[in-house]
Amino acid sequence: MATATMTKTKIRPLGDRVLVKPLDAKEQIKGGIIIPDTAKEKPQEGEVVSCGKGKVAEDGKLVPMDVKTGDKILFGKYSGTEIKFDDGEYLIMHQDDILGVLDR
């Protein structure tokens, strides 16, 4: 009898792209009103899971990334492309879509 072994596949973004795990927004209930999941806003905070090497400039030089794995970031509401991978939801976006890095 053959057994299958599950291995975790890794994603390495190319160029100036970043793989982001969106952080769940803290649920706030005001006045006892429960907001359904479909009416909640998309999270705009996330954690960088993986980064590409950087962008290649017109002169051929590599411009390194400003963010690194583990950084907590802010991004635009409709930024990136949503993907489902290894039972999780992620975003792949260009570094230009990142608004800032959170220092906590």
N, C-alpha and C positions, 0 to 999 in steps of 0.2 A: 504494500500500500504506500503510495507516495504522499508526502506531506508538503504543504505549501508554507513557505516562510515569508512573512510580511516584512518588508524593509521600508524604512521611511525614506522617501525621495526628497532631495533638497532642490530648492530653486535658487539659482544664482542670476540675479537681474543683470542685464547687459547695459553697457554704456553708462548713462547718467540716471538710470532707473533705480527705484528703491522698492523693496517689498515691505509692506507695512501691515501690522496687526492692529485693526481699529480697537480702541479701548471702549468698553461699554460706558455709556453715559450714566451717571448716578441718577437713579430714579427719585424724583421729587414729586410728592403728592401734596397738593394744596387744597385744603378744605374737604378732604376725603374723596376727591375726584380721582378715579383711576383712568389713566390715559392708555388706550390700547396700543400694542406694538406698531400697528400700521400707521398711527398718527404721530408717533415719536419722530423727532428729527434724527438724521443720520449723525453718528459721532464725528467730531472734527479733531479728535485727538487720537494718536496712535503711537505704537512703538515700532521702531525700525528693526526688522528681523534680518534683513540682508541688503547689501548695497552692491551696485556695479563698481567698476574701477574708476569711472569718471567720463567726462565728455572730451572728445577729440576736437580741438580747435581747428580753425581753417588753416593754420600754419603747420598742422600735424602734431602739435604738442598736446599731451594729455593734461587736462585740467582736473585735479583731484576733487573728490566729493567733499562737501562741507559737513555732511552728517556721517555718523558711523553706527554700527549695530548696537542696539540698546538705547539709543537716544529716544526720548519722548518728544513728539513733534505735533505741531498744529498744521492742518492742511485745509484747503478749500472744501466747501460742502459737497461739491460735485466733482472732486478731483479723482483721478486714477480710474483704473479698470478693476472691477470686483471679480475675484476668482475664488472658487471653493477648492481647497486642497488639504488632504490629510485630515478630514473632518473639521476643518476650520475655515473661516472666511478671512480673506486677505485683500489688500489693494496693491496694485503695481502702478507706480506713478513716476513721472519725471521729477528730478530734484527741484526743478523750477516751480512745481505745484506745492512745494512745502513753504508755508508761510513763516515758520520759526521753530526754534528748538526750545523746549521747556526746561528750565533749570529749577529743580525743586530740592 
